[in-house]
Amino acid sequence: MLRATPASFDKLSGTIYDFPEQGDTLPMHTHNDADNHISIVSKGSFRAHGDGWELVLVAGNVVDWPTGQAHEFVALEANSKLVNILKGK
């Protein structure tokens, strides 16, 4: 089951998501200017998708999400990890 842990990195903040099982999902969601983020795959791999698009992301990939773009993450392997860092305004 997906686990979310708030994180603080000096002046930055965000969330670390642990996906212990293949198929664990961070459901489709969007962000506004106040809570938009970048996503860093720190371990494993994911299928990220939204309306009409799909990406396969692996460890080391970084995605800078535009405000309002719906996205969902599905772990393609057990023990995958995603770090989201808020951009802030």
Backbone torsions as a table, in degrees:
resi	resn	phi	psi	omega
1	MET	NA	136.1	-179.5
2	LEU	-55.8	135.4	176.3
3	ARG	-122.1	133.8	178.9
4	ALA	-117.1	129.7	-179.8
5	THR	-126.1	118.4	176.1
6	PRO	-59.7	145.4	-178.2
7	ALA	-138.4	151.5	177.0
8	SER	-129.4	131.4	-178.7
9	PHE	-125.8	84.1	-175.3
10	ASP	56.7	-111.0	-179.0
11	LYS	-88.1	-5.4	-179.7
12	LEU	-97.8	155.1	174.3
13	SER	-139.5	162.7	-179.6
14	GLY	178.7	-153.9	-177.3
15	THR	-141.7	138.8	173.2
16	ILE	-102.8	125.4	-179.9
17	TYR	-110.0	122.9	175.0
18	ASP	-103.8	129.3	-179.8
19	PHE	-115.3	87.4	-173.7
20	PRO	-66.3	-27.1	-176.7
21	GLU	-117.4	144.0	170.9
22	GLN	-58.0	136.0	-179.2
23	GLY	93.3	-12.2	174.6
24	ASP	-57.5	142.8	-171.1
25	THR	-131.0	136.1	166.3
26	LEU	-97.4	106.8	-169.4
27	PRO	-59.6	159.0	179.7
28	MET	-52.0	133.0	-179.9
29	HIS	-158.2	166.2	175.2
30	THR	-130.5	169.1	179.8
31	HIS	-134.1	153.2	173.1
32	ASN	-100.8	-175.8	-179.0
33	ASP	-58.8	-32.5	-175.5
34	ALA	-74.9	-27.3	-176.1
35	ASP	-125.6	19.1	178.8
36	ASN	-70.5	156.1	-173.4
37	HIS	-147.5	168.8	164.6
38	ILE	-105.1	153.2	177.7
39	SER	-117.1	133.8	177.1
40	ILE	-121.5	123.3	175.3
41	VAL	-83.3	112.5	-177.4
42	SER	-97.3	-16.4	179.5
43	LYS	-160.4	140.3	174.5
44	GLY	81.3	-150.8	-178.3
45	SER	-151.1	158.1	-175.8
46	PHE	-141.5	154.8	163.3
47	ARG	-103.9	118.3	174.8
48	ALA	-106.9	137.0	-179.0
49	HIS	-152.1	163.7	177.8
50	GLY	-154.5	-155.2	-177.6
51	ASP	-71.9	99.8	175.7
52	GLY	83.3	11.5	177.9
53	TRP	-143.2	159.5	179.1
54	GLU	-155.0	139.8	176.6
55	LEU	-131.4	146.9	167.0
56	VAL	-104.8	123.2	-177.1
57	LEU	-113.4	138.1	179.4
58	VAL	-124.9	168.8	-178.3
59	ALA	-49.9	130.4	-179.2
60	GLY	100.3	-17.9	178.2
61	ASN	-72.1	143.7	177.8
62	VAL	-127.5	134.1	176.8
63	VAL	-123.0	127.1	176.9
64	ASP	-100.6	99.3	-173.1
65	TRP	-74.8	131.6	171.3
66	PRO	-71.0	147.1	176.7
67	THR	-55.8	133.8	175.4
68	GLY	84.6	-1.9	179.9
69	GLN	-83.4	116.9	178.0
70	ALA	-65.9	140.0	178.5
71	HIS	-154.2	152.3	179.0
72	GLU	-139.3	147.7	177.6
73	PHE	-118.9	134.1	174.6
74	VAL	-125.3	124.2	179.6
75	ALA	-68.1	128.9	177.8
76	LEU	-91.7	-10.4	176.1
77	GLU	-149.6	155.5	-179.8
78	ALA	-64.2	151.8	176.1
79	ASN	63.9	31.6	174.8
80	SER	-79.3	154.1	-177.6
81	LYS	-139.8	138.1	-178.7
82	LEU	-127.8	135.1	176.8
83	VAL	-116.7	121.4	176.3
84	ASN	-105.1	129.6	178.1
85	ILE	-118.9	123.6	-179.5
86	LEU	-65.6	137.5	178.0
87	LYS	-78.9	-38.5	179.8
88	GLY	66.4	155.8	178.3
89	LYS	-132.4	NA	NA
